[in-house]
Amino acid sequence: MLKLFKKDLAFICLIVAVFAILVPVFYLHQGLLLIDTGREFYIPVQMLQGQVLYKDIYNIYGALSYQINAVLFFLFGQKINVLYISGIISSLIIVVTCYLLSREFLNKKLSCLLSFLIMFALVFRTFLYNSVLTYAFAIVYALLAFLLSVLFLIKYLKTDNKSQAYLSCLFAGISIANKYEFSLYIFLLFGVLLFIKPIGKSGFIKSLGAFGIIPLLSFGSLIIQGLNINDIIQTVKLTQNLVHAPLLKLFFNHFGAFPDLKGLFLLVLTNKIFGIFAFLPILNIILFIHQFKDLYKDKPLFIFILCSIIACAKNLFYLNVNHMGVFLFPVCIIASIILLKRYINKFLPILLCAGMVIFLSDDFAGLKYKNYLLKTDKGNIYTYQKDGIPIKYAADFILNNTNKDDKVVIMPEGSFINYITDRKGDNFYYNLSPLFYIDVLKEENIIPHFEKNMPEYFIILPIDNSEYGSKFFGLDYAQNFYNLIVNNYDLIKEENNIQIFKRKKI
């Protein structure tokens, strides 16, 4: 690894330099604060206050990303910049790792161009789906660990150094402890260690140990904190509800995972020029089959292409690079360039440069919409005006009219407001978008919970949830819950469709 760094030091320095130039331009201009992103700040704070994941805090991802971020908050303070900088560092590691992976199969120039393309496609997007401040740090940390695992696996296949295999297994475990996204890869990894290049009985046991150590530490710490079997059973049931939720299927159909023909056509029309990248997974499969005999002779290359195909399984029919598919784009585009090399080698630099222009232009175009400077006690950040105004309005009310120990529940979601005001919300039912209200957590559980645990305040925000088939909380869905609020609370303030309710005096 050190030899490779020395050999490619000039190109790696170039990649780091371009990255460093762009960071100040996009700094604090990413994420979607009202949706998802706010949870990433709120949950680690609650963990530091003694709340336990899966027991006190509902969580659909692995525990590790929240544990990492809780540690970062503990060490450096509960500021916006802390997690943002963590995202920047993670992104740089991802981009450099992509370069090193590419270099296993491609020349320096193509690898460098690929790294720039991945940087512009993944890192500096201003909407929700980027690797700096996204819908879940779990996917960022999982992607980083997955790429490192694949890199060390390829290194092991090219050498007799078993430590490379152990490192591959270690990072695979870290990936799974963050998010399930790359879980199919685990079967390929251990298949390689058993059949493609057997590591031996002792080596295999060590590999299993390396894989399991971080997940065991992560989950074991929750057991020590008080997570019990009933909490685990409940989490499993809720996860089953989520996996089988009709509204989750509707959501994925809108954005590229398992779309029907009509949905596929609409996606192509909606994403326009970005649709060029949507069919890369299918292209990779076709080229893999066509080149199978030659690829099989080169085991490291063969395994890498398989890694790419397996990683993209959920987005096989449409890789939406404007949505969650962007996190699979790095390994997918590297595989595509490798497979296309024998056909259009001379044109690859042109195609990569064209892709870079497409993404970077869109990155800069997105900046103009992130023009609302939200000033908070936890630091300042730019957001969309349509999000910044209700966040500011609700936060100002909370800070000026509520007590520190008042419980303020924001519907259908708004954990970022709880985070910047240091007011606790409901840690289990903090997201009541239609998916969770109707299909996952379910109304028959939600209403009795709040009848027994009434907060001092409810704030209802006009968040549009059309992607789940219903627009507004209390109007298009959750009417029974809304009636519970109306019957037990006074509407004390209403402006721009933001409703603030205070519990009636008992």
Secondary structure as the mmCIF struct_conf table of DSSP 4:
data_model
#
loop_
_struct_conf.conf_type_id
_struct_conf.id
_struct_conf.beg_label_comp_id
_struct_conf.beg_label_asym_id
_struct_conf.beg_label_seq_id
_struct_conf.end_label_comp_id
_struct_conf.end_label_asym_id
_struct_conf.end_label_seq_id
HELX_RH_AL_P HELX_RH_AL_P1 LEU A 2 LYS A 7
TURN_TY1_P TURN_TY1_P1 ASP A 8 ASP A 8
HELX_RH_AL_P HELX_RH_AL_P2 LEU A 9 PHE A 26
TURN_TY1_P TURN_TY1_P2 TYR A 27 LEU A 28
BEND BEND1 GLY A 31 GLY A 31
HELX_RH_PI_P HELX_RH_PI_P1 LEU A 33 THR A 37
HELX_RH_AL_P HELX_RH_AL_P3 GLY A 38 LEU A 48
TURN_TY1_P TURN_TY1_P3 GLN A 49 GLY A 50
STRN STRN1 LEU A 53 LEU A 53
TURN_TY1_P TURN_TY1_P4 TYR A 54 ASP A 56
STRN STRN2 ILE A 57 ILE A 57
BEND BEND2 ILE A 60 TYR A 61
BEND BEND3 ALA A 63 ALA A 63
HELX_RH_AL_P HELX_RH_AL_P4 LEU A 64 PHE A 76
BEND BEND4 GLN A 78 GLN A 78
HELX_RH_AL_P HELX_RH_AL_P5 ILE A 80 ARG A 103
TURN_TY1_P TURN_TY1_P5 GLU A 104 PHE A 105
BEND BEND5 LEU A 106 LEU A 106
HELX_RH_AL_P HELX_RH_AL_P6 LYS A 108 ILE A 118
HELX_RH_PI_P HELX_RH_PI_P2 MET A 119 VAL A 123
BEND BEND6 PHE A 124 PHE A 124
BEND BEND7 PHE A 127 LEU A 128
BEND BEND8 ASN A 130 LEU A 133
BEND BEND9 TYR A 135 TYR A 135
HELX_RH_AL_P HELX_RH_AL_P7 PHE A 137 LYS A 158
BEND BEND10 THR A 159 ASP A 160
HELX_RH_AL_P HELX_RH_AL_P8 LYS A 162 ASN A 178
HELX_RH_3T_P HELX_RH_3T_P1 TYR A 180 PHE A 182
TURN_TY1_P TURN_TY1_P6 SER A 183 SER A 183
HELX_RH_AL_P HELX_RH_AL_P9 LEU A 184 GLY A 191
HELX_RH_PI_P HELX_RH_PI_P3 VAL A 192 ILE A 196
BEND BEND11 LYS A 197 LYS A 197
HELX_RH_AL_P HELX_RH_AL_P10 LYS A 201 GLN A 225
TURN_TY1_P TURN_TY1_P7 GLY A 226 GLY A 226
HELX_RH_AL_P HELX_RH_AL_P11 ILE A 229 VAL A 243
TURN_TY1_P TURN_TY1_P8 HIS A 244 HIS A 244
HELX_RH_AL_P HELX_RH_AL_P12 PRO A 246 PHE A 255
TURN_TY1_P TURN_TY1_P9 GLY A 256 GLY A 256
BEND BEND12 ALA A 257 PHE A 258
HELX_RH_AL_P HELX_RH_AL_P13 LEU A 261 ASN A 271
HELX_RH_3T_P HELX_RH_3T_P2 LYS A 272 PHE A 277
TURN_TY1_P TURN_TY1_P10 ALA A 278 PHE A 279
HELX_RH_AL_P HELX_RH_AL_P14 LEU A 280 HIS A 290
TURN_TY1_P TURN_TY1_P11 GLN A 291 GLN A 291
HELX_RH_AL_P HELX_RH_AL_P15 PHE A 292 LYS A 297
BEND BEND13 ASP A 298 ASP A 298
HELX_RH_AL_P HELX_RH_AL_P16 LYS A 299 ALA A 311
TURN_TY1_P TURN_TY1_P12 CYS A 312 CYS A 312
HELX_RH_3T_P HELX_RH_3T_P3 ALA A 313 ASN A 315
BEND BEND14 LEU A 316 PHE A 317
TURN_TY1_P TURN_TY1_P13 VAL A 321 HIS A 323
HELX_RH_3T_P HELX_RH_3T_P4 MET A 324 PHE A 327
TURN_TY1_P TURN_TY1_P14 LEU A 328 LEU A 328
HELX_RH_AL_P HELX_RH_AL_P17 PHE A 329 ILE A 344
HELX_RH_3T_P HELX_RH_3T_P5 ASN A 345 PHE A 347
HELX_RH_AL_P HELX_RH_AL_P18 LEU A 348 LEU A 367
TURN_TY1_P TURN_TY1_P15 LYS A 368 TYR A 369
STRN STRN3 TYR A 372 THR A 376
TURN_TY1_P TURN_TY1_P16 ASP A 377 LYS A 378
STRN STRN4 GLY A 379 THR A 383
HELX_RH_AL_P HELX_RH_AL_P19 GLN A 385 ASN A 401
BEND BEND15 THR A 402 THR A 402
TURN_TY1_P TURN_TY1_P17 LYS A 404 ASP A 405
STRN STRN5 VAL A 408 MET A 411
BEND BEND16 PRO A 412 PRO A 412
HELX_RH_AL_P HELX_RH_AL_P20 SER A 415 THR A 421
TURN_TY1_P TURN_TY1_P18 ASP A 422 ASP A 422
BEND BEND17 ASN A 427 TYR A 430
BEND BEND18 SER A 433 SER A 433
HELX_RH_AL_P HELX_RH_AL_P21 PRO A 434 PRO A 434
HELX_RH_PI_P HELX_RH_PI_P4 LEU A 435 VAL A 440
BEND BEND19 LEU A 441 LEU A 441
HELX_RH_AL_P HELX_RH_AL_P22 GLU A 443 LYS A 452
BEND BEND20 ASN A 453 ASN A 453
BEND BEND21 GLU A 456 GLU A 456
STRN STRN6 TYR A 457 ILE A 460
HELX_RH_3T_P HELX_RH_3T_P6 SER A 466 TYR A 468
TURN_TY1_P TURN_TY1_P19 GLY A 469 GLY A 469
BEND BEND22 PHE A 472 PHE A 472
STRN STRN7 PHE A 473 PHE A 473
TURN_TY1_P TURN_TY1_P20 GLY A 474 ASP A 476
STRN STRN8 TYR A 477 TYR A 477
HELX_RH_AL_P HELX_RH_AL_P23 GLN A 479 ASN A 488
STRN STRN9 TYR A 489 GLU A 495
TURN_TY1_P TURN_TY1_P21 ASN A 496 ASN A 497
STRN STRN10 ILE A 498 ARG A 503
HELX_LH_PP_P HELX_LH_PP_P1 LYS A 504 LYS A 505
#
